[in-house]
Amino acid sequence: LGPISWASVPEETRPMLAALMAGMAGGGALTLYVSPQAMTLWVGGVLSGSLSVLVWSGTAHDMALAAMLLIYGLALMKAGRIASVAFIGKHVASEKIREQSETIGMLLNDFSESARDWLWETDYRGMIVRGGRPLLDHLGLTGIDADKPVPPRVLCTNRRLLARLRQMFRARQPFRNVVASFRRADGPVWISVSGKPIFGEDGRFRGYRGVASDVSDLQK
């Protein structure tokens, strides 16, 4: 709005127009807060024109509107910058966690591939999502894709043991040194399994995580 057109606006309508400009500034700030510079340019550009017209008018009513718009604009930019800092900090933290998780995953894979002990993990359904390959190799099972979630029923022929593990899984109970025997073509193999339930930050059950060991030499 220019000074001439503003002068033709009825005084009772001016607060509505000022509120409209404030809404435009707020909407832009909400959209652009991830980029502080763009947000500042938008808010400053929208409100500076309104402020200049109100100040040029010089009436007490318009000066009061100008003061409120100025305070609103400053508060809006400050809040936007705080939100921007929080957003960037959260994004950086998420990236660090992702990188650390990838590094830990690589180390765990190296450990699993080079030792008779390996780490395993299931999802909330009980499907083995990590550690399936070394387990299949120790059991001599072929034809099962270890790159996909592995259901435990294909690994365990001992129904009593499978029922026990299912009971602990449903009760979210940790277990330690549960030893099971498996038949291979070249003889039996004994696996010791320990695990504990894992939960997300929201408290929801995510599955189990633990360690498995080939203890066949100890059983012979």
N, C-alpha and C positions, 0 to 999 in steps of 0.2 A: 504494500500500500504506500502510495506517495503522499506527501503533505497535503496536496490539493484534494485528492480523493478522500483522505482521512478526515479532512475538515467537513466534508459533506455527509459523513456517517453520523447518525443520531447518537447522542451521548449514551443512551441506555443500551445501544447495540455494541458499543466499543468493548465492554468486558467480554462479550461473546467472541469477538474477533481476536482479542488478546488470548483468550483461552484456546481458541483454535490454533493460533501460532505456537502456544506452549505445547499443545498436543502434538503438533508436527515435530517440534524439537524433541519431545520425549520419545515419540515413535522412532525417529531416526537414531536417537541415542541408544535405544534398546536394540536396534538392529546392528548398529556399527560399533558397539562397545568393545568388540574384539580387536578393533583397530583404533587406538586412542586418538591418533591424528585425524583420521577421517571423522570420528565422532565429534571432535572439537571443532573442525571446520563446518560440519553440518549445523551443530547447535549454535555456534557463533554466527554463521551466515543467516540462519532463520531468525534469531533473536535480535541481531544487530540492526537489521532494517526496521523491525518493530520498535525497538528502543529509540532509534533516531527520530522516527515519526512522532512518537509519544513525547519525547523531550522537546522537539520542535514546536509541538502544539502548545506547550507551556501551561496548560490549565492544571489546576490542582488535582482534578480527577485523573487526567492522563499522566501526570507526574507520579501519582500513587501507583497506577498500573505499570509504569516503567520501573519503579522501584521493586515491585513484586516480581516482574519478569526478570529483572537483573538477578535478584536473589535466587529465583527458581533456576535460571540458567547456570549460575555458579554451582548451586547444589547438584544440578543434573550432571554437569561435567565432572564434579568431584566423585559422585556416586558411580559414574561410568568408568572413570579411571580405576577406582577401587575394584569394580567388577572385572575390568580388563586384566588387572594384575592377578586377581584370583583365578581367572580363566587361564591365563598364560602359565601360572604356577601349577595348576592342576594338569594342564597339558604336558608340561615338562616332566612332572612327576610320573605321569602315565607312561611317557616314553622311556623314562629311566627304568620303571618297573618292567616294561616290556623287554627292554634290552637285557636287564638282569635275568629275567625269566628265560630268554633265549640262551643266554650264556650258561645258566644253571642246567637247562635242558641238554645242552651239548655235553657238559661235564658228566651229567648223569648217564647219558647214552654211552659215553666213553667208558665210564665205570662199569656199566652193565655188560658191555661187550667184551671186557677184558678180565672178568672175575667170575668166580663160582657163586658169588652173591650178586644179586641185582635188585633194583628198586622196581616196584610195581605200583600201579594206581588204577582205581576204577572210577567210573562215573556214578551218578546217583542211582542208576539202574542196576549196578553191579557188573557192568561190562568192563573188561580189562582194556584200558586205553593207553597204558604204558607198562612196559615190561613183558608184553605178550610174546615177543620174538624169542628172547632167551629162554622163557618157560617152554615154549613149543620145541625149541632146539634140545633142551634137556630131556624132554619127554619123548623125543623122537617122532613128533607128530608132523606130518607133511600134508600139504593140500589145504592148509588153513592160512588165510591171508592175515598176517600179523599187523599189517598196516591199517587194518580196520579194527573197530572194537571187537574183542573176543569174548563170547559168552562163557562163563566158567563151567557150564555143564559139559562142554566139549573136552574139557581137560580132566575132569574128575569122574572116575568110574565107581568110586566109593560113595554110595548113596548116603551112608550114615555121616560121613565127613561133610558131604555137600549140604545135608540138612543142618548140621551143626553150624557151618559157615553162614548159611542163610539166616539162621536164628540170630546169630551175633550181628549180622548185617542189618536185620530189621530192628534190632534193639539198639543199634548204634554203639555196640560195645567194642572196646579194643581187645585184641587177642595177641598172644605171644607164644612163639615156638610151637605152633601147631604143626605136627609132622604127619605127612601123608605119603603113602607108597603108591607108585604108578608102575604099570607094567610096560616094558619096552621089549623090542624083539631080542635084544641082547641081554635081557635080565631086568630085574626091578630097579627102580630109582626112587630115592627118598628125598622129599623136598620139605624143608621147614619154612613156615610162613608166619610172619608177624605183621600186624597192621593196626591202624587206628583210624577212626572216622575224621573227616575233614569238613569244616563248615566255612561258608563264605562270610563276608563282613555283615551281611544281612541276617546271619544266623541260620540260613538254609543249609541243609545237608547237601554236600557236593560229592560224596563218595568215600572211598577208603584209600589210604596210602600206606605203604609198608615196604618190608624187605623180605626177599625169598632167598633161600640158600640150598644148595645141593649138598645134602649130608649123607649121601650114599656110602661114603667111605667110613663114616662113623657107625653105620648100621650093620656093616659087614663084620 
